[in-house]
Amino acid sequence: MDKSVTEFFMKMEKVPTVTAQERRVRTVNGKPIFYDSPRIKSAKALLVAHLKQHRPPKPYDSGVRLRVSWLFPKGRHKDGEYRITKPDTDNLQKMLKDCMTLVGFWTDDALVASEMCEKFWADVPGIYIRIEEL
């Protein structure tokens, strides 16, 4: 049986740097209520709009390996140079995977059993994604 693979690059002039860790909290009747700031809402909307174009015909429903390369506008850095500044990769991945779940890439992001995430400075900014059925 052939394993399913989904692979694509989303070119983005401005790669989101806001992360799920930046959620806001307020207290209502002594209980914390979490909500997304306008920056997070905007970043999620951007990701969802780009991801919808690449959604697989059928959501993955078994284990997958996820590889993501975050390519940020290089500025004064060299093309392909690793980005070793914030945001942290784990925080970037959380919002991306939540958006991928919302769009229908898989039935649950818990199916991501293997994951590789890198961040670089690049001439062509965007996000490269490869999903491989295990």
C-alpha positions in Angstrom: 0.0 0.0 0.0 1.4 3.4 -1.0 1.8 5.9 1.9 0.1 9.2 1.4 2.3 12.4 1.2 1.2 16.0 1.1 4.0 18.6 0.3 3.7 22.3 -0.4 5.2 25.7 0.0 3.2 28.7 1.1 4.9 31.9 -0.1 4.3 34.7 2.4 5.7 38.2 2.3 5.2 38.3 6.1 5.6 35.0 7.9 3.6 35.1 11.2 5.8 35.5 14.3 3.0 35.7 16.8 2.5 32.4 18.7 -0.3 30.7 20.6 1.7 31.4 23.8 0.6 35.1 23.4 -3.0 34.4 24.2 -4.6 36.8 26.6 -6.4 35.9 29.9 -9.0 37.7 31.9 -10.9 36.7 35.0 -14.7 36.3 35.0 -16.3 35.3 38.2 -13.0 34.3 39.6 -12.2 31.9 36.6 -9.6 32.5 33.9 -11.0 33.0 30.4 -8.5 32.7 27.6 -8.9 34.6 24.3 -7.0 35.5 21.2 -5.6 39.0 20.8 -6.2 40.7 17.5 -2.6 39.8 16.4 -3.2 36.1 17.0 -6.6 36.3 15.2 -4.9 37.9 12.2 -2.1 35.4 12.2 -4.5 32.5 12.4 -6.7 33.9 9.6 -3.6 34.3 7.4 -2.5 30.7 8.0 -6.0 29.3 7.5 -6.3 31.2 4.2 -3.0 29.8 2.9 -3.6 26.3 4.3 -7.0 25.9 2.7 -5.4 25.9 -0.7 -3.3 22.8 0.1 -5.8 20.7 2.2 -5.6 17.0 1.2 -8.7 15.5 -0.4 -9.2 13.4 2.7 -8.0 14.1 6.2 -5.2 11.9 7.6 -6.6 9.5 10.1 -3.5 7.6 11.0 0.0 8.5 12.3 2.0 11.1 10.3 5.4 12.7 10.2 5.3 16.5 9.9 8.2 18.5 8.6 8.0 22.3 8.6 10.5 24.9 7.5 9.7 28.4 8.6 11.4 30.8 6.1 11.6 34.4 7.4 12.6 37.5 5.3 16.4 37.5 5.4 17.1 41.2 5.9 20.8 41.4 6.7 21.2 37.7 7.1 22.3 35.1 4.5 19.8 33.1 2.6 19.5 29.7 4.3 21.1 30.8 7.5 19.4 29.3 10.6 17.3 31.7 12.6 18.3 31.4 16.2 16.1 34.1 17.7 12.5 34.1 18.8 9.9 32.9 18.2 10.6 29.5 19.5 9.8 26.6 17.1 7.5 24.8 19.5 5.4 27.9 19.9 5.2 28.4 16.1 4.2 24.8 15.5 1.4 24.8 18.0 -0.6 27.5 16.2 0.2 26.0 12.8 -1.0 22.5 13.8 -4.2 24.0 15.4 -4.9 25.8 12.1 -4.1 22.6 10.1 -6.6 20.7 12.3 -9.2 23.4 11.8 -8.8 23.3 8.0 -9.0 19.5 7.9 -5.5 18.2 7.3 -6.1 15.4 9.9 -8.8 14.3 12.3 -6.6 15.2 15.3 -3.2 16.8 15.6 -2.3 14.0 18.1 -1.7 11.9 14.9 1.6 13.8 14.5 3.9 11.2 15.9 7.1 12.5 14.3 8.0 16.1 13.8 10.9 18.2 12.5 10.8 21.9 12.6 13.4 24.4 11.4 13.5 28.1 10.9 15.7 30.0 8.5 16.3 33.4 7.0 15.4 33.3 3.3 15.3 35.2 0.1 11.8 33.8 -0.5 9.8 33.9 2.8 7.1 31.4 3.6 6.4 28.0 5.1 7.3 24.7 3.6 5.2 21.7 4.9 5.5 18.0 4.2 3.2 15.5 5.8 4.0 11.8 5.3 1.7 9.0 6.5 3.6 6.6 8.8 
